Amino acid sequence: MRKGIALFAAVVLMLTGCGSSAASQNTSAAAEPTKEAAAETQTEETKTEETQAAETQTEETQAEAVSTETDSAAQGEAAANADKAETGSTSDTLVIYFSRTGEQYTVGVIEKGNTAIVAEMIAEQTGADLFEVLPADDHYPMTYDALTEVARAEQNDNARPAYSGELPDLSGYSTVFIGAPVWWGDWPMIMYTVFENNDFSGKKLIPFSTHEGSGLSGFDDKLKSACPNAEVLKGLAIRGNDAQNAQEEVKKSVGSWLTELGF
């Protein structure tokens, strides 16, 4: 009897031990996914923090770039305004012109160029600033026939003669009048140097010419081709003889033209 009871107790102890071991294994197995999930959660949180930090840094970099660009534009405008302040100018309109003295067709020897006279009238009536295009190497003859030969040679060579100095800072001007005498049905080649060496993008460009029968000679269309990012408005052609000898009439013509343009 005692042996039976002892045997039964041993069996119970064995079963209890096996159950505890199995339960321990099950608990451990159940605990492992929890640890992995926690690790994955921590990794995702780390990635999220890194992504957010990267996005924040990118946004800050973009904001800094925009700020730098804005600051540069503001500095450029401030410099242009400072230049104007030094010269006492408050105009947003500029007149650029090329003109010649000496012997001219039908008017003889002149002391002030035909185009210069018209340019000054435009500046007077609009309050514009003036800039005269002067050759860096003034090789142009003072006699008419010799001058026409030089002008023809430059056109045939598609020359780009250098001019002296630099144009005013164009960022301070919204409208630019550009004038010259007609040479062989075109702008003088030195004017193409001006067009190509300066940025007229976004400007309103208004051509004018002096001539003795050839009119505007397509100055407007040629200006559009040379400065495709600018807006070219209606031009004006004035006879050189009138610029010298009928200035009151020319002033009226210039005034009517400017009124039509909105000045």
C-alpha positions, 0 to 999 in steps of 0.5 A: 500500500505504501509502495503504491502511494509512493509510486503515485506521488512520483508520477504526479511530481514528474507530470508537474515538472514537465508542465512547468517546463512546457509552460516556461518554454511557452512563456519564453516563446511568447516573449520573443515576438514582443522583443522583436516587435519592440525592436522593430518599433524602435527602428521605425521610430528612429527612421521616422526621426531621421526622415523628419530631420532630413526633411527639416534640413532640406526645407531649411536649405531651400529656405536659405537658398530662397533667402539668399536669392532674395537678398542678392536681388535686393542687394542688386536693386540697392546698388542700382539705387545707390548709383542713381543716388550718387548721380541724383537720378530717380528715373526708371527710363534710360536713353542710349544713343550712338551719334556722329559729328563731322560731315553728314549727308545734306547738312554739311559739317555738324558739331552735334550729332543728329541722333544726339539732338533727338536723344536729348529731346526724349530725355528732356520730355521723359526725365530719362537718364542719358548714355552715349555710346562712344567707340573705344577706338574712334577710327570713324572718319569725319568725312561722309564718304570715308565714313560710309566706307568704314561702315560698309566694311564693318557690316560686311565683316559683321564686326563688333566694335568695342565701346568705351566704359559701361552702361549704367546698371540696367536693373534700375530701369524698366524702359530703355530708348535706343537710337542711332543713325541708319548705316547701310539700312541697319544699326551701326555694328557698334550697337550690336556690341551693346545689345550682346554685352548687356542684359535687356531681358524684361525691359521695354525697348524703344528704338529711334533713328536718324536718316535721310530717306531710309526711315526706321530701316527695320530697327525694331525687328532687328532689335527684337532679334538681338534682344528676344527677351525684351518687349520692343515698342513702336519706334520713331524715325527723324530726318537728320536735316530736320534734327539740325534745321527744324528742331521745333517740329521735331520736338512736336513729333517726339512729343506726339510719339511719346504721348502715344507710348504713354509718357 
